[in-house]
Amino acid sequence: MVVDQNIPATLVEGDGIGPEITASVVELLDVLGAPFAWDRQSGGLEAVEKYGAPLPQQTLDSIRKTGLALKGPLTTPVGAGFRSVNVTLRQEFGLYANLRPTKTVVSGQHFDHIDLVVVRENIEGLYAAKEYYLPDGDDPQGLAFGGGFNSRRECARIVRFAFEYALANGRKKVTLVHKANILKLFSGIFLEEGRRVAKEYEGRVAVEERIVDACAMQLVTDPWQYDVIVTTNLFGDILSDLTAGLVGGLGMAPGANIGTDVAIFEAVHGSAPDIAGKGVANPLALLMAASLMLAHVGRFDLRKRLDDAIEKVVHQDGVRTRDLGGTAGTKELTEALAAALR
């Protein structure tokens, strides 16, 4: 097999701690010998200051051209009339699947031996809602109305993505998470399509169903029963942050937004402006997102080396940033990981 050593990819550093953790990850990918050729672009508050928009056209053009991006946390200006950066990216590039793996790296702090994945539908549901005020008695804005939508097409596509992911990654079970007992049409359409698609995988991947509130409860009482969870947009947003909490929080939470032609990999935490520039930020979420990115381009060999280095340094050697109960700064953790990769 010919290995491509020059894969174009867009790099967006992000806001707040973004530049610090991005620099750490790029340094480690260079040590690893990752094949990415970076096209650096602006986004978030930095882009607003430079170009008047959180997602300038040149950034969108770069992502469309490379079809691949790694981005730090981006801040959408509050009260300035700008749409959410992440929602805009998902809709602009049809990034219909949000992949959120959760795995224990630091033992003894929260739940040990967690290894599950939440697959979230990314472009429909209540996140595509149209919102209005309606009158209520004498109050002309007394009622807030929001109407989202789920289509059979997208419900089937996200469930099929989850089953294909399970097959490709040696997973044994997919759980369809819904609220069809109450939202009989809005959530029922997802369950109907999920059941239909699941029949295509009989004998290869097991399937089960959970109502979302029961799933949330079980995730904090017996999370080991879950393998791959697939669900609609809002439920997936909530459950994926819940699962991150099982293993130490959003500092350990990578994410991938995947479409037909474009894939964007990210740290799902915020920009944390309160600690920006202090050298204490945890780069692991973005580094683990880079691991997902390596797998996406078929470099499973490099992904394994990177994952093994994280396991050794963070779990075995105990080099951890303060959010993980340690004392290492960004620089110290980066240096330890670089040594493990050499």
C-alpha positions as CSV (number, residue, x, y, z in Angstrom):
1,M,0.0,0.0,0.0
2,V,1.3,3.5,-0.9
3,V,1.1,5.8,2.1
4,D,0.3,9.4,1.4
5,Q,2.7,11.6,3.3
6,N,1.2,14.9,2.2
7,I,-2.5,15.1,3.0
8,P,-3.8,18.7,2.9
9,A,-5.8,19.7,5.9
10,T,-7.2,22.9,7.3
11,L,-6.0,24.0,10.7
12,V,-8.0,26.5,12.8
13,E,-6.3,27.4,16.1
14,G,-9.4,28.8,17.8
15,D,-9.9,31.2,20.6
16,G,-8.8,31.4,24.2
17,I,-6.6,28.3,24.9
18,G,-7.0,27.3,21.3
19,P,-3.6,28.5,20.1
20,E,-1.8,26.8,23.1
21,I,-3.4,23.4,22.7
22,T,-3.2,23.5,18.9
23,A,0.5,24.3,19.1
24,S,0.9,21.3,21.4
25,V,-1.0,18.9,19.1
26,V,0.8,20.1,15.9
27,E,4.2,19.6,17.6
28,L,3.2,16.1,18.7
29,L,1.9,15.2,15.2
30,D,5.2,16.3,13.8
31,V,7.1,14.1,16.2
32,L,4.7,11.2,15.2
33,G,5.3,11.8,11.5
34,A,1.7,12.5,10.7
35,P,1.0,13.1,7.0
36,F,-0.9,16.4,7.3
37,A,0.1,19.5,5.3
38,W,-1.6,22.3,7.2
39,D,-3.4,25.2,5.7
40,R,-3.8,27.6,8.6
41,Q,-7.0,29.6,8.7
42,S,-8.8,31.9,11.1
43,G,-12.1,31.4,13.0
44,G,-14.0,32.7,16.0
45,L,-13.3,36.0,17.7
46,E,-9.9,36.3,16.0
47,A,-11.6,36.1,12.6
48,V,-14.2,38.6,13.6
49,E,-11.5,41.1,14.5
50,K,-9.6,40.4,11.2
51,Y,-12.4,39.8,8.7
52,G,-15.6,40.8,10.4
53,A,-17.0,37.3,10.5
54,P,-16.4,34.3,12.8
55,L,-16.2,32.0,9.7
56,P,-14.6,34.1,6.9
57,Q,-15.0,32.9,3.3
58,Q,-11.4,31.9,3.0
59,T,-11.7,29.5,5.9
60,L,-14.8,27.9,4.4
61,D,-13.1,27.7,1.0
62,S,-10.1,26.0,2.6
63,I,-12.2,23.4,4.3
64,R,-14.2,22.7,1.2
65,K,-10.9,22.3,-0.8
66,T,-9.1,20.0,1.7
67,G,-12.2,18.1,2.9
68,L,-10.4,17.8,6.2
69,A,-10.0,20.1,9.2
70,L,-8.7,20.1,12.8
71,K,-10.0,23.0,14.9
72,G,-9.6,24.3,18.4
73,P,-12.5,25.8,20.4
74,L,-14.2,28.7,18.6
75,T,-16.2,31.4,20.3
76,T,-19.4,32.8,18.7
77,P,-19.7,36.5,19.7
78,V,-22.7,36.9,22.0
79,G,-25.4,39.3,21.0
80,A,-23.7,40.3,17.7
81,G,-26.1,38.6,15.3
82,F,-23.7,35.8,14.4
83,R,-25.0,32.2,14.1
84,S,-23.2,29.5,16.1
85,V,-19.9,28.6,14.4
86,N,-20.3,24.9,15.0
87,V,-23.9,24.8,13.7
88,T,-22.9,26.8,10.7
89,L,-20.0,24.4,9.9
90,R,-22.3,21.4,10.2
91,Q,-24.9,22.8,7.9
92,E,-22.5,24.4,5.4
93,F,-20.7,21.0,4.8
94,G,-23.5,18.6,5.5
95,L,-21.7,17.1,8.5
96,Y,-24.5,14.8,9.4
97,A,-22.7,12.5,11.9
98,N,-21.2,13.6,15.2
99,L,-18.9,11.0,16.7
100,R,-18.1,11.2,20.4
101,P,-16.0,8.4,21.7
102,T,-15.6,8.1,25.5
103,K,-12.8,6.0,27.0
104,T,-11.2,5.9,30.4
105,V,-7.6,7.2,30.4
106,V,-7.2,8.2,34.0
107,S,-8.2,5.4,36.3
108,G,-9.6,5.9,39.8
109,Q,-11.0,9.4,39.3
110,H,-14.4,8.6,37.9
111,F,-15.5,5.4,36.1
112,D,-12.8,2.9,35.1
113,H,-12.9,0.7,32.0
114,I,-15.3,2.9,30.1
115,D,-15.2,2.4,26.3
116,L,-18.3,3.6,24.5
117,V,-19.3,5.9,21.6
118,V,-22.2,8.3,21.1
119,V,-23.2,8.8,17.5
120,R,-25.3,12.0,17.2
121,E,-27.4,13.1,14.2
122,N,-25.9,16.5,13.6
123,I,-28.1,18.7,11.2
124,E,-31.8,18.2,12.1
125,G,-33.9,17.9,15.2
126,L,-34.4,20.9,17.5
127,Y,-31.1,22.4,16.4
128,A,-32.7,23.1,13.1
129,A,-35.7,24.7,14.8
130,K,-37.5,27.9,13.7
131,E,-38.3,29.9,16.8
132,Y,-41.0,32.5,17.3
133,Y,-42.8,34.5,20.0
134,L,-46.6,34.2,20.0
135,P,-49.1,36.2,22.0
136,D,-50.5,34.9,25.2
137,G,-53.4,37.0,26.5
138,D,-52.2,40.5,26.8
139,D,-48.6,39.6,26.4
140,P,-47.6,39.7,22.7
141,Q,-44.5,37.6,23.4
142,G,-46.0,35.4,26.1
143,L,-45.3,32.2,24.3
144,A,-42.1,31.0,22.8
145,F,-42.5,28.5,20.0
146,G,-39.9,26.3,18.4
147,G,-40.5,23.7,15.7
148,G,-37.7,21.3,14.7
149,F,-37.8,18.4,12.3
150,N,-36.5,14.9,11.8
151,S,-36.6,13.3,8.3
152,R,-36.7,9.6,7.6
153,R,-33.7,10.1,5.3
154,E,-31.4,11.5,7.9
155,C,-32.7,9.2,10.7
156,A,-31.8,6.2,8.5
157,R,-28.5,7.7,7.4
158,I,-27.3,8.3,11.0
159,V,-28.4,4.8,12.2
160,R,-26.6,3.2,9.2
161,F,-23.5,5.3,10.1
162,A,-23.6,3.9,13.6
163,F,-23.9,0.3,12.5
164,E,-21.1,0.7,9.9
165,Y,-18.9,2.3,12.5
166,A,-19.6,-0.6,14.9
167,L,-18.6,-3.1,12.2
168,A,-15.5,-1.3,11.2
169,N,-14.3,-0.9,14.8
170,G,-15.2,-4.3,16.2
171,R,-18.1,-3.1,18.2
172,K,-20.8,-5.6,19.2
173,K,-23.9,-3.6,20.0
174,V,-25.8,-0.5,18.9
175,T,-28.4,1.1,21.1
176,L,-31.2,3.3,19.6
177,V,-32.0,6.1,22.0
178,H,-35.3,7.9,21.6
179,K,-38.4,9.4,23.3
180,A,-41.0,7.9,21.0
181,N,-43.3,7.1,24.0
182,I,-44.0,10.8,24.3
183,L,-42.8,12.4,21.0
184,K,-44.6,9.8,19.0
185,L,-43.9,11.4,15.6
186,F,-40.9,13.6,16.2
187,S,-38.9,10.8,17.9
188,G,-41.0,7.9,16.6
189,I,-39.7,8.4,13.1
190,F,-36.2,7.9,14.3
191,L,-37.1,4.7,16.1
192,E,-39.0,3.4,13.1
193,E,-36.1,4.0,10.7
194,G,-33.7,2.7,13.3
195,R,-35.5,-0.6,13.5
196,R,-35.7,-0.8,9.8
197,V,-32.0,-0.2,9.2
198,A,-31.0,-2.6,12.1
199,K,-32.6,-5.5,10.2
200,E,-29.8,-5.1,7.6
201,Y,-27.2,-6.0,10.3
202,E,-28.9,-8.9,12.0
203,G,-26.4,-11.5,13.0
204,R,-23.5,-9.1,12.7
205,V,-24.3,-6.3,15.3
206,A,-26.7,-6.6,18.1
207,V,-29.4,-3.9,18.6
208,E,-31.4,-2.6,21.6
209,E,-33.6,0.3,22.3
210,R,-33.7,2.8,25.3
211,I,-35.8,5.7,26.2
212,V,-33.5,8.7,26.6
213,D,-34.2,9.3,30.3
214,A,-33.6,5.6,31.1
215,C,-30.4,5.8,29.1
216,A,-29.2,8.8,31.1
217,M,-29.9,7.1,34.4
218,Q,-28.1,3.9,33.3
219,L,-25.1,5.8,32.0
220,V,-24.3,6.9,35.6
221,T,-25.3,3.6,37.3
222,D,-24.1,0.9,34.8
223,P,-22.4,2.6,31.8
224,W,-20.5,-0.6,30.9
225,Q,-23.6,-2.1,29.3
226,Y,-23.3,0.4,26.5
227,D,-21.2,0.1,23.4
228,V,-22.4,2.4,20.5
229,I,-25.3,4.8,21.2
230,V,-27.0,6.4,18.3
231,T,-29.6,9.1,18.7
232,T,-31.0,12.4,17.5
233,N,-29.4,15.8,17.7
234,L,-30.5,17.3,21.1
235,F,-30.4,13.9,22.9
236,G,-27.0,13.2,21.4
237,D,-25.6,16.6,22.5
238,I,-26.7,16.0,26.1
239,L,-25.7,12.3,26.4
240,S,-22.3,12.9,24.8
241,D,-21.4,15.5,27.5
242,L,-22.8,13.2,30.1
243,T,-20.5,10.4,28.9
244,A,-17.5,12.8,28.9
245,G,-18.2,13.4,32.6
246,L,-17.8,9.7,33.3
247,V,-14.1,9.9,32.3
248,G,-13.0,13.3,33.6
249,G,-14.9,15.9,31.7
250,L,-14.7,17.7,28.4
251,G,-10.9,18.0,28.7
252,M,-10.9,14.3,27.7
253,A,-13.6,14.6,25.0
254,P,-12.7,14.5,21.3
255,G,-15.3,15.0,18.6
256,A,-15.6,14.3,14.9
257,N,-18.1,15.9,12.5
258,I,-18.4,13.8,9.4
259,G,-20.2,14.3,6.1
260,T,-20.0,12.8,2.7
261,D,-17.2,15.1,1.5
262,V,-15.8,16.9,4.6
263,A,-14.8,15.8,8.0
264,I,-13.9,18.2,10.9
265,F,-12.2,17.1,14.1
266,E,-12.3,19.1,17.2
267,A,-12.0,19.5,21.0
268,V,-15.5,19.8,22.1
269,H,-14.8,21.9,25.2
270,G,-14.9,25.7,25.2
271,S,-12.2,28.3,24.7
272,A,-11.7,28.8,28.5
273,P,-10.5,32.4,28.3
274,D,-10.0,32.5,32.1
275,I,-6.9,30.2,31.8
276,A,-5.7,31.3,28.3
277,G,-2.0,32.2,28.3
278,K,-1.3,30.6,31.7
279,G,0.2,27.4,30.3
280,V,-2.1,25.1,32.2
281,A,-4.5,24.1,29.4
282,N,-5.1,20.4,28.8
283,P,-4.4,19.5,25.1
284,L,-5.7,15.9,25.3
285,A,-9.1,16.4,23.9
286,L,-7.7,18.0,20.7
287,L,-4.9,15.4,20.6
288,M,-7.5,12.6,20.8
289,A,-9.4,14.4,18.0
290,A,-6.2,14.2,15.9
291,S,-6.2,10.5,16.7
292,L,-9.6,10.2,15.2
293,M,-8.4,12.2,12.2
294,L,-5.5,9.8,11.6
295,A,-8.0,6.9,11.6
296,H,-10.2,8.8,9.2
297,V,-7.4,9.0,6.6
298,G,-6.4,5.3,7.1
299,R,-3.3,5.8,9.3
300,F,-4.3,3.3,11.9
301,D,-0.6,2.7,12.6
302,L,0.0,6.2,13.6
303,R,-3.2,6.4,15.6
304,K,-2.1,3.4,17.7
305,R,1.2,4.9,18.4
306,L,-0.5,8.1,19.5
307,D,-3.1,6.3,21.7
308,D,-0.4,4.2,23.3
309,A,1.7,7.3,24.1
310,I,-1.3,8.9,25.8
311,E,-2.0,5.7,27.8
312,K,1.6,5.5,28.9
313,V,2.1,9.2,29.9
314,V,-1.3,10.0,31.4
315,H,-2.3,6.6,32.9
316,Q,0.9,4.8,33.7
317,D,3.3,7.7,34.3
318,G,0.7,10.0,35.9
319,V,1.7,13.1,34.0
320,R,-1.5,15.1,34.1
321,T,-2.8,18.7,33.9
322,R,-4.6,20.1,36.9
323,D,-8.1,19.4,35.6
324,L,-7.1,15.7,35.8
325,G,-5.8,16.0,39.3
326,G,-2.2,16.6,38.3
327,T,0.3,19.4,38.4
328,A,1.8,19.4,34.9
329,G,1.3,22.4,32.6
330,T,0.7,22.2,28.9
331,K,4.4,22.3,28.1
332,E,5.3,19.5,30.6
333,L,2.6,17.2,29.3
334,T,3.6,17.9,25.7
335,E,7.2,17.2,26.4
336,A,6.3,13.9,28.1
337,L,4.1,12.8,25.2
338,A,6.8,13.8,22.7
339,A,9.4,11.7,24.5
340,A,7.0,8.7,24.5
341,L,6.5,9.1,20.7
342,R,10.2,9.2,19.9
